[in-house]
Amino acid sequence: MKYQVLIVLTIWVVLGSACAAATPTPPPPTPFVQPTLIAPSGYRPVQIGDTIEGATIAYQYILPTLDKPTVTLAFSTNLLQLVTVRTDLSDGLIAFIRELPADKPIWMFDENNSKQTEPLALKWDASKPVELVFISLPNDQHAWSVSETYNNETQAAYKLVRRKDGGLRFIDAYGIVAVQSANTLLPGYEGGIGLMLSARLALLKAILTNEKYQRGENVMEHNPPTLDLYDPRILKLNPNAIVRAQNQEWVLSARPGPGGGKSAP
């Protein structure tokens, strides 16, 4: 009898082992890895997951195509709005970028020089695509070409950079106060942020042409740009109107995104 019990127990152990072997623990899922974008020319645009001045890029647009890139627009997390390029104005944006001056030195930073703390007079390669990077202002200290301050606190900043490949990168950064003000003070203006970013972009040719806009603090306040310096392909203004009514059309449109626009679309 004991022998029979032993046989039964042995059978149950064998069956239990077989069942366990038939249902192995599934392996953990493979994390998604964003593929790296490389143009046929070898140009690697700034893209999702890159870190620019401490901010993580959430999404980007490459115009007109990756095969023939002229401009890359990249946006970081925490801008509170998702920003897109208006298709009806994208051709004007491309033409505007192709006309940016590169015939004389500009006060800028060199990506190849990690120890640089002040801009130097450098030339950039206009045959390379231009990168326009819009980010939330980082909390830690960074070297900027131009900063905008209020009560001794930096509220916004921008930086002119010559990339490692010789092309131009324009980094435009905004603090949370500036971002929230754009949404509050410009209601109905595509979230406000689109207009704010377009206004800065519309001055890029003036920034690259006049060195007083290339370094310093509160340079726009000290040298207010006249309406003719805003390129109408990026921001069309009505000189006969005042304040917000001057703004008619702008190239970057913004809308609320998932989680307040803090994640990629």
ZADO-1210 file (C-alpha; in nm, 4 decimals, padded with zeros to 6 digits):
<atoms>
<atom x="00.0000" y="00.0000" z="00.0000" code="MET" pos="1"/>
<atom x="00.2766" y="00.2388" z="00.0869" code="LYS" pos="2"/>
<atom x="00.4425" y="00.1456" z="-00.2397" code="TYR" pos="3"/>
<atom x="00.1253" y="00.2382" z="-00.4299" code="GLN" pos="4"/>
<atom x="00.1026" y="00.5698" z="-00.2518" code="VAL" pos="5"/>
<atom x="00.4639" y="00.6392" z="-00.3415" code="LEU" pos="6"/>
<atom x="00.3905" y="00.5655" z="-00.7083" code="ILE" pos="7"/>
<atom x="00.0875" y="00.7993" z="-00.7032" code="VAL" pos="8"/>
<atom x="00.2882" y="01.0764" z="-00.5418" code="LEU" pos="9"/>
<atom x="00.5654" y="01.0276" z="-00.7962" code="THR" pos="10"/>
<atom x="00.3159" y="01.0505" z="-01.0824" code="ILE" pos="11"/>
<atom x="00.1740" y="01.3752" z="-00.9385" code="TRP" pos="12"/>
<atom x="00.5233" y="01.5223" z="-00.9045" code="VAL" pos="13"/>
<atom x="00.6046" y="01.4279" z="-01.2642" code="VAL" pos="14"/>
<atom x="00.2754" y="01.5720" z="-01.3902" code="LEU" pos="15"/>
<atom x="00.3303" y="01.8889" z="-01.1879" code="GLY" pos="16"/>
<atom x="00.6743" y="01.9324" z="-01.3370" code="SER" pos="17"/>
<atom x="00.5384" y="01.8792" z="-01.6863" code="ALA" pos="18"/>
<atom x="00.2682" y="02.1411" z="-01.6333" code="CYS" pos="19"/>
<atom x="00.5229" y="02.3892" z="-01.5001" code="ALA" pos="20"/>
<atom x="00.7456" y="02.3287" z="-01.7996" code="ALA" pos="21"/>
<atom x="00.4559" y="02.3811" z="-02.0388" code="ALA" pos="22"/>
<atom x="00.3786" y="02.7353" z="-01.9098" code="THR" pos="23"/>
<atom x="00.7101" y="02.9216" z="-01.8862" code="PRO" pos="24"/>
<atom x="00.7196" y="03.2801" z="-01.7586" code="THR" pos="25"/>
<atom x="00.6968" y="03.5137" z="-02.0600" code="PRO" pos="26"/>
<atom x="01.0010" y="03.7379" z="-02.1199" code="PRO" pos="27"/>
<atom x="00.9644" y="04.1091" z="-02.0405" code="PRO" pos="28"/>
<atom x="00.8491" y="04.3233" z="-02.3339" code="PRO" pos="29"/>
<atom x="01.1205" y="04.4799" z="-02.5455" code="THR" pos="30"/>
<atom x="01.1193" y="04.8560" z="-02.4900" code="PRO" pos="31"/>
<atom x="01.0414" y="05.0685" z="-02.7962" code="PHE" pos="32"/>
<atom x="01.3468" y="05.2436" z="-02.9347" code="VAL" pos="33"/>
<atom x="01.2884" y="05.5487" z="-03.1514" code="GLN" pos="34"/>
<atom x="01.4748" y="05.4965" z="-03.4797" code="PRO" pos="35"/>
<atom x="01.7491" y="05.7481" z="-03.5515" code="THR" pos="36"/>
<atom x="01.6784" y="05.9746" z="-03.8468" code="LEU" pos="37"/>
<atom x="01.9637" y="06.0229" z="-04.0921" code="ILE" pos="38"/>
<atom x="01.9269" y="06.2086" z="-04.4211" code="ALA" pos="39"/>
<atom x="02.0800" y="06.0565" z="-04.7370" code="PRO" pos="40"/>
<atom x="02.3354" y="06.3383" z="-04.7227" code="SER" pos="41"/>
<atom x="02.4507" y="06.2119" z="-04.3817" code="GLY" pos="42"/>
<atom x="02.2868" y="06.4980" z="-04.1917" code="TYR" pos="43"/>
<atom x="02.1456" y="06.3902" z="-03.8566" code="ARG" pos="44"/>
<atom x="01.8688" y="06.6296" z="-03.7509" code="PRO" pos="45"/>
<atom x="01.7961" y="06.7064" z="-03.3880" code="VAL" pos="46"/>
<atom x="01.5184" y="06.4626" z="-03.2999" code="GLN" pos="47"/>
<atom x="01.3056" y="06.2862" z="-03.0406" code="ILE" pos="48"/>
<atom x="01.4990" y="06.1980" z="-02.7271" code="GLY" pos="49"/>
<atom x="01.7878" y="06.4397" z="-02.7884" code="ASP" pos="50"/>
<atom x="01.8850" y="06.6722" z="-02.5041" code="THR" pos="51"/>
<atom x="01.9372" y="07.0372" z="-02.5955" code="ILE" pos="52"/>
<atom x="02.0472" y="07.2734" z="-02.3174" code="GLU" pos="53"/>
<atom x="01.9047" y="07.0335" z="-02.0584" code="GLY" pos="54"/>
<atom x="01.5652" y="06.9971" z="-02.2320" code="ALA" pos="55"/>
<atom x="01.4435" y="06.6726" z="-02.3916" code="THR" pos="56"/>
<atom x="01.3106" y="06.6949" z="-02.7459" code="ILE" pos="57"/>
<atom x="00.9591" y="06.5506" z="-02.7789" code="ALA" pos="58"/>
<atom x="00.8887" y="06.5902" z="-03.1517" code="TYR" pos="59"/>
<atom x="01.0224" y="06.7548" z="-03.4652" code="GLN" pos="60"/>
<atom x="00.9391" y="06.8535" z="-03.8229" code="TYR" pos="61"/>
<atom x="01.1841" y="06.8345" z="-04.1147" code="ILE" pos="62"/>
<atom x="01.1009" y="07.0553" z="-04.4145" code="LEU" pos="63"/>
<atom x="01.0529" y="07.0073" z="-04.6974" code="PRO" pos="64"/>
<atom x="01.1610" y="06.6387" z="-04.6582" code="THR" pos="65"/>
<atom x="01.4285" y="06.4305" z="-04.4881" code="LEU" pos="66"/>
<atom x="01.5748" y="06.3569" z="-04.8332" code="ASP" pos="67"/>
<atom x="01.6214" y="06.7289" z="-04.9013" code="LYS" pos="68"/>
<atom x="01.6189" y="06.9019" z="-04.5627" code="PRO" pos="69"/>
<atom x="01.6275" y="07.2796" z="-04.5407" code="THR" pos="70"/>
<atom x="01.5037" y="07.3348" z="-04.1856" code="VAL" pos="71"/>
<atom x="01.4381" y="07.1193" z="-03.8808" code="THR" pos="72"/>
<atom x="01.1984" y="07.2486" z="-03.6157" code="LEU" pos="73"/>
<atom x="01.2181" y="07.0699" z="-03.2799" code="ALA" pos="74"/>
<atom x="01.0130" y="07.1176" z="-02.9639" code="PHE" pos="75"/>
<atom x="01.0790" y="07.0067" z="-02.6089" code="SER" pos="76"/>
<atom x="00.8476" y="06.8744" z="-02.3421" code="THR" pos="77"/>
<atom x="00.6823" y="07.1155" z="-02.0949" code="ASN" pos="78"/>
<atom x="00.5912" y="07.3859" z="-02.3448" code="LEU" pos="79"/>
<atom x="00.2279" y="07.3149" z="-02.2458" code="LEU" pos="80"/>
<atom x="00.1113" y="07.3293" z="-02.6089" code="GLN" pos="81"/>
<atom x="00.1702" y="07.1108" z="-02.9123" code="LEU" pos="82"/>
<atom x="00.3102" y="07.3223" z="-03.1950" code="VAL" pos="83"/>
<atom x="00.2710" y="07.2536" z="-03.5661" code="THR" pos="84"/>
<atom x="00.3813" y="07.4300" z="-03.8832" code="VAL" pos="85"/>
<atom x="00.0977" y="07.5771" z="-04.0869" code="ARG" pos="86"/>
<atom x="00.1055" y="07.3956" z="-04.4196" code="THR" pos="87"/>
<atom x="-00.0162" y="07.7019" z="-04.6091" code="ASP" pos="88"/>
<atom x="00.2841" y="07.9000" z="-04.4803" code="LEU" pos="89"/>
<atom x="00.5511" y="07.6276" z="-04.4857" code="SER" pos="90"/>
<atom x="00.6833" y="07.7255" z="-04.8303" code="ASP" pos="91"/>
<atom x="00.7391" y="08.0792" z="-04.7029" code="GLY" pos="92"/>
<atom x="00.9240" y="07.9433" z="-04.4010" code="LEU" pos="93"/>
<atom x="01.1538" y="07.7368" z="-04.6244" code="ILE" pos="94"/>
<atom x="01.2249" y="08.0380" z="-04.8460" code="ALA" pos="95"/>
<atom x="01.2919" y="08.2512" z="-04.5363" code="PHE" pos="96"/>
<atom x="01.5466" y="07.9977" z="-04.4057" code="ILE" pos="97"/>
<atom x="01.7262" y="07.9812" z="-04.7391" code="ARG" pos="98"/>
<atom x="01.7718" y="08.3591" z="-04.7315" code="GLU" pos="99"/>
<atom x="01.9305" y="08.3779" z="-04.3856" code="LEU" pos="100"/>
<atom x="02.2605" y="08.5684" z="-04.4120" code="PRO" pos="101"/>
<atom x="02.5843" y="08.3735" z="-04.3652" code="ALA" pos="102"/>
<atom x="02.8320" y="08.6034" z="-04.5374" code="ASP" pos="103"/>
<atom x="02.9833" y="08.7599" z="-04.2257" code="LYS" pos="104"/>
<atom x="03.0813" y="08.6426" z="-03.8751" code="PRO" pos="105"/>
<atom x="02.8067" y="08.6142" z="-03.6137" code="ILE" pos="106"/>
<atom x="02.8500" y="08.6134" z="-03.2375" code="TRP" pos="107"/>
<atom x="02.7691" y="08.2544" z="-03.1569" code="MET" pos="108"/>
<atom x="02.8717" y="07.9390" z="-02.9733" code="PHE" pos="109"/>
<atom x="03.0649" y="07.6511" z="-03.1301" code="ASP" pos="110"/>
<atom x="02.9279" y="07.3040" z="-03.0546" code="GLU" pos="111"/>
<atom x="03.2819" y="07.1691" z="-03.0898" code="ASN" pos="112"/>
<atom x="03.3965" y="07.3839" z="-02.7949" code="ASN" pos="113"/>
<atom x="03.2285" y="07.2540" z="-02.4787" code="SER" pos="114"/>
<atom x="03.4243" y="07.4988" z="-02.2585" code="LYS" pos="115"/>
<atom x="03.2987" y="07.8113" z="-02.4335" code="GLN" pos="116"/>
<atom x="03.1061" y="08.0423" z="-02.2004" code="THR" pos="117"/>
<atom x="03.0822" y="08.3539" z="-02.4190" code="GLU" pos="118"/>
<atom x="02.9894" y="08.3851" z="-02.7878" code="PRO" pos="119"/>
<atom x="03.2643" y="08.4301" z="-03.0449" code="LEU" pos="120"/>
<atom x="03.2571" y="08.5808" z="-03.3942" code="ALA" pos="121"/>
<atom x="03.2087" y="08.2748" z="-03.6159" code="LEU" pos="122"/>
<atom x="03.0775" y="08.1922" z="-03.9614" code="LYS" pos="123"/>
<atom x="02.8309" y="07.9131" z="-04.0305" code="TRP" pos="124"/>
<atom x="02.7764" y="07.6948" z="-04.3369" code="ASP" pos="125"/>
<atom x="02.4579" y="07.8003" z="-04.5193" code="ALA" pos="126"/>
<atom x="02.4703" y="07.4830" z="-04.7333" code="SER" pos="127"/>
<atom x="02.3694" y="07.2845" z="-04.4221" code="LYS" pos="128"/>
<atom x="02.0120" y="07.2649" z="-04.2890" code="PRO" pos="129"/>
<atom x="01.9145" y="07.5159" z="-04.0208" code="VAL" pos="130"/>
<atom x="01.7793" y="07.3841" z="-03.6896" code="GLU" pos="131"/>
<atom x="01.5197" y="07.5812" z="-03.4923" code="LEU" pos="132"/>
<atom x="01.4846" y="07.4395" z="-03.1418" code="VAL" pos="133"/>
<atom x="01.2124" y="07.5653" z="-02.9079" code="PHE" pos="134"/>
<atom x="01.2475" y="07.4480" z="-02.5485" code="ILE" pos="135"/>
<atom x="01.1342" y="07.5127" z="-02.1942" code="SER" pos="136"/>
<atom x="01.3911" y="07.7134" z="-02.0031" code="LEU" pos="137"/>
<atom x="01.6068" y="07.4793" z="-01.7896" code="PRO" pos="138"/>
<atom x="01.6279" y="07.5400" z="-01.4158" code="ASN" pos="139"/>
<atom x="02.0068" y="07.5151" z="-01.3969" code="ASP" pos="140"/>
<atom x="02.2607" y="07.7604" z="-01.5349" code="GLN" pos="141"/>
<atom x="02.3379" y="07.7688" z="-01.9070" code="HIS" pos="142"/>
<atom x="02.5344" y="08.0043" z="-02.1295" code="ALA" pos="143"/>
<atom x="02.3008" y="08.2027" z="-02.3581" code="TRP" pos="144"/>
<atom x="02.3571" y="08.4458" z="-02.6403" code="SER" pos="145"/>
<atom x="02.0752" y="08.6693" z="-02.5164" code="VAL" pos="146"/>
<atom x="01.8682" y="08.6499" z="-02.1977" code="SER" pos="147"/>
<atom x="01.5511" y="08.8326" z="-02.1002" code="GLU" pos="148"/>
<atom x="01.5131" y="08.8997" z="-01.7296" code="THR" pos="149"/>
<atom x="01.2564" y="09.0341" z="-01.4874" code="TYR" pos="150"/>
<atom x="01.3261" y="09.0925" z="-01.1171" code="ASN" pos="151"/>
<atom x="01.6745" y="08.9479" z="-01.1735" code="ASN" pos="152"/>
<atom x="01.5291" y="08.6188" z="-01.2970" code="GLU" pos="153"/>
<atom x="01.5708" y="08.4851" z="-01.6505" code="THR" pos="154"/>
<atom x="01.2291" y="08.4505" z="-01.8160" code="GLN" pos="155"/>
<atom x="01.3422" y="08.3684" z="-02.1697" code="ALA" pos="156"/>
<atom x="01.6631" y="08.3294" z="-02.3665" code="ALA" pos="157"/>
<atom x="01.8009" y="08.2332" z="-02.7044" code="TYR" pos="158"/>
<atom x="02.1287" y="08.0926" z="-02.8261" code="LYS" pos="159"/>
<atom x="02.3046" y="08.0955" z="-03.1613" code="LEU" pos="160"/>
<atom x="02.5129" y="07.7821" z="-03.2142" code="VAL" pos="161"/>
<atom x="02.7370" y="07.6615" z="-03.4945" code="ARG" pos="162"/>
<atom x="02.6809" y="07.2867" z="-03.5003" code="ARG" pos="163"/>
<atom x="02.9557" y="07.0294" z="-03.5354" code="LYS" pos="164"/>
<atom x="02.8742" y="06.9992" z="-03.9055" code="ASP" pos="165"/>
<atom x="02.9009" y="07.3765" z="-03.9493" code="GLY" pos="166"/>
<atom x="02.5263" y="07.4438" z="-03.9755" code="GLY" pos="167"/>
<atom x="02.3249" y="07.6915" z="-03.7693" code="LEU" pos="168"/>
<atom x="02.1150" y="07.5957" z="-03.4653" code="ARG" pos="169"/>
<atom x="01.8908" y="07.8608" z="-03.3109" code="PHE" pos="170"/>
<atom x="01.7731" y="07.7649" z="-02.9624" code="ILE" pos="171"/>
<atom x="01.4782" y="07.9614" z="-02.8240" code="ASP" pos="172"/>
<atom x="01.3953" y="07.8970" z="-02.4560" code="ALA" pos="173"/>
<atom x="01.1040" y="08.0139" z="-02.2397" code="TYR" pos="174"/>
<atom x="01.0334" y="07.9899" z="-01.8683" code="GLY" pos="175"/>
<atom x="00.7008" y="07.8748" z="-01.7310" code="ILE" pos="176"/>
<atom x="00.5940" y="08.2347" z="-01.6576" code="VAL" pos="177"/>
<atom x="00.6438" y="08.3341" z="-02.0221" code="ALA" pos="178"/>
<atom x="00.4617" y="08.0220" z="-02.1452" code="VAL" pos="179"/>
<atom x="00.1648" y="08.0760" z="-01.9151" code="GLN" pos="180"/>
<atom x="00.1542" y="08.4461" z="-02.0007" code="SER" pos="181"/>
<atom x="00.1335" y="08.3624" z="-02.3713" code="ALA" pos="182"/>
<atom x="-00.1690" y="08.1451" z="-02.3044" code="ASN" pos="183"/>
<atom x="-00.3318" y="08.3974" z="-02.0701" code="THR" pos="184"/>
<atom x="-00.2587" y="08.7254" z="-02.2446" code="LEU" pos="185"/>
<atom x="-00.3211" y="08.6001" z="-02.5978" code="LEU" pos="186"/>
<atom x="-00.6470" y="08.4036" z="-02.5722" code="PRO" pos="187"/>
<atom x="-00.7769" y="08.2763" z="-02.9027" code="GLY" pos="188"/>
<atom x="-00.4345" y="08.3182" z="-03.0633" code="TYR" pos="189"/>
<atom x="-00.3769" y="07.9483" z="-03.1342" code="GLU" pos="190"/>
<atom x="-00.2887" y="07.8990" z="-02.7687" code="GLY" pos="191"/>
<atom x="-00.0681" y="08.2068" z="-02.7667" code="GLY" pos="192"/>
<atom x="00.2513" y="08.0024" z="-02.7768" code="ILE" pos="193"/>
<atom x="00.2396" y="07.9690" z="-03.1549" code="GLY" pos="194"/>
<atom x="00.2326" y="08.3456" z="-03.1900" code="LEU" pos="195"/>
<atom x="00.5074" y="08.3935" z="-02.9301" code="MET" pos="196"/>
<atom x="00.7427" y="08.1495" z="-03.1033" code="LEU" pos="197"/>
<atom x="00.6586" y="08.2837" z="-03.4488" code="SER" pos="198"/>
<atom x="00.7351" y="08.6386" z="-03.3366" code="ALA" pos="199"/>
<atom x="01.0860" y="08.5401" z="-03.2286" code="ARG" pos="200"/>
<atom x="01.1412" y="08.3369" z="-03.5422" code="LEU" pos="201"/>
<atom x="01.0274" y="08.6265" z="-03.7616" code="ALA" pos="202"/>
<atom x="01.3210" y="08.8283" z="-03.6221" code="LEU" pos="203"/>
<atom x="01.5881" y="08.5674" z="-03.6943" code="LEU" pos="204"/>
<atom x="01.7153" y="08.7409" z="-04.0076" code="LYS" pos="205"/>
<atom x="01.7450" y="09.0673" z="-03.8120" code="ALA" pos="206"/>
<atom x="01.9225" y="08.8833" z="-03.5294" code="ILE" pos="207"/>
<atom x="02.1784" y="08.7371" z="-03.7696" code="LEU" pos="208"/>
<atom x="02.2272" y="09.0701" z="-03.9448" code="THR" pos="209"/>
<atom x="02.2657" y="09.3043" z="-03.6472" code="ASN" pos="210"/>
<atom x="02.5136" y="09.2069" z="-03.3764" code="GLU" pos="211"/>
<atom x="02.3303" y="09.4110" z="-03.1116" code="LYS" pos="212"/>
<atom x="02.0755" y="09.1280" z="-03.1118" code="TYR" pos="213"/>
<atom x="02.3399" y="08.8548" z="-03.0858" code="GLN" pos="214"/>
<atom x="02.4550" y="08.8857" z="-02.7251" code="ARG" pos="215"/>
<atom x="02.3609" y="09.0566" z="-02.4025" code="GLY" pos="216"/>
<atom x="02.0666" y="09.0970" z="-02.1672" code="GLU" pos="217"/>
<atom x="01.7256" y="09.2412" z="-02.2560" code="ASN" pos="218"/>
<atom x="01.8542" y="09.3460" z="-02.5987" code="VAL" pos="219"/>
<atom x="01.5056" y="09.3608" z="-02.7511" code="MET" pos="220"/>
<atom x="01.3932" y="09.5926" z="-02.4727" code="GLU" pos="221"/>
<atom x="01.6949" y="09.8190" z="-02.5171" code="HIS" pos="222"/>
<atom x="01.6698" y="09.8126" z="-02.8977" code="ASN" pos="223"/>
<atom x="01.3000" y="09.7579" z="-02.9796" code="PRO" pos="224"/>
<atom x="01.2677" y="09.6021" z="-03.3263" code="PRO" pos="225"/>
<atom x="01.0600" y="09.8007" z="-03.5724" code="THR" pos="226"/>
<atom x="00.7685" y="09.6309" z="-03.7503" code="LEU" pos="227"/>
<atom x="00.9627" y="09.6015" z="-04.0766" code="ASP" pos="228"/>
<atom x="01.2141" y="09.3662" z="-03.9104" code="LEU" pos="229"/>
<atom x="00.9484" y="09.0957" z="-03.8655" code="TYR" pos="230"/>
<atom x="00.9527" y="08.8869" z="-04.1809" code="ASP" pos="231"/>
<atom x="00.5931" y="08.8800" z="-04.3159" code="PRO" pos="232"/>
<atom x="00.6269" y="08.5152" z="-04.4270" code="ARG" pos="233"/>
<atom x="00.6634" y="08.4190" z="-04.0614" code="ILE" pos="234"/>
<atom x="00.4552" y="08.6867" z="-03.8888" code="LEU" pos="235"/>
<atom x="00.2330" y="08.9192" z="-04.0876" code="LYS" pos="236"/>
<atom x="00.1600" y="09.2446" z="-03.9060" code="LEU" pos="237"/>
<atom x="-00.0925" y="09.5196" z="-03.9653" code="ASN" pos="238"/>
<atom x="00.0885" y="09.8529" z="-03.9135" code="PRO" pos="239"/>
<atom x="-00.2423" y="10.0371" z="-03.8900" code="ASN" pos="240"/>
<atom x="-00.3580" y="09.8377" z="-03.5871" code="ALA" pos="241"/>
<atom x="-00.2309" y="09.8442" z="-03.2306" code="ILE" pos="242"/>
<atom x="-00.1219" y="09.5846" z="-02.9749" code="VAL" pos="243"/>
<atom x="-00.2657" y="09.2356" z="-03.0369" code="ARG" pos="244"/>
<atom x="-00.4726" y="09.3479" z="-03.3342" code="ALA" pos="245"/>
<atom x="-00.1481" y="09.3988" z="-03.5294" code="GLN" pos="246"/>
<atom x="-00.0971" y="09.0229" z="-03.5507" code="ASN" pos="247"/>
<atom x="-00.2648" y="08.8750" z="-03.8587" code="GLN" pos="248"/>
<atom x="-00.0942" y="08.5493" z="-03.9575" code="GLU" pos="249"/>
<atom x="00.1950" y="08.3453" z="-03.8167" code="TRP" pos="250"/>
<atom x="00.3625" y="08.0259" z="-03.9231" code="VAL" pos="251"/>
<atom x="00.3559" y="07.8227" z="-03.5986" code="LEU" pos="252"/>
<atom x="00.0203" y="07.7076" z="-03.4682" code="SER" pos="253"/>
<atom x="-00.0304" y="07.5680" z="-03.1161" code="ALA" pos="254"/>
<atom x="-00.3028" y="07.3651" z="-02.9476" code="ARG" pos="255"/>
<atom x="-00.3425" y="07.1892" z="-02.6124" code="PRO" pos="256"/>
<atom x="-00.1864" y="06.8453" z="-02.6115" code="GLY" pos="257"/>
<atom x="-00.2151" y="06.5293" z="-02.4038" code="PRO" pos="258"/>
<atom x="-00.1350" y="06.5925" z="-02.0397" code="GLY" pos="259"/>
<atom x="-00.1324" y="06.9663" z="-02.1020" code="GLY" pos="260"/>
<atom x="00.1025" y="06.9255" z="-02.3959" code="GLY" pos="261"/>
<atom x="00.3828" y="06.7853" z="-02.1828" code="LYS" pos="262"/>
<atom x="00.4290" y="06.4727" z="-02.3933" code="SER" pos="263"/>
<atom x="00.4863" y="06.4128" z="-02.7614" code="ALA" pos="264"/>
<atom x="00.1847" y="06.3995" z="-02.9949" code="PRO" pos="265"/>
</atoms>
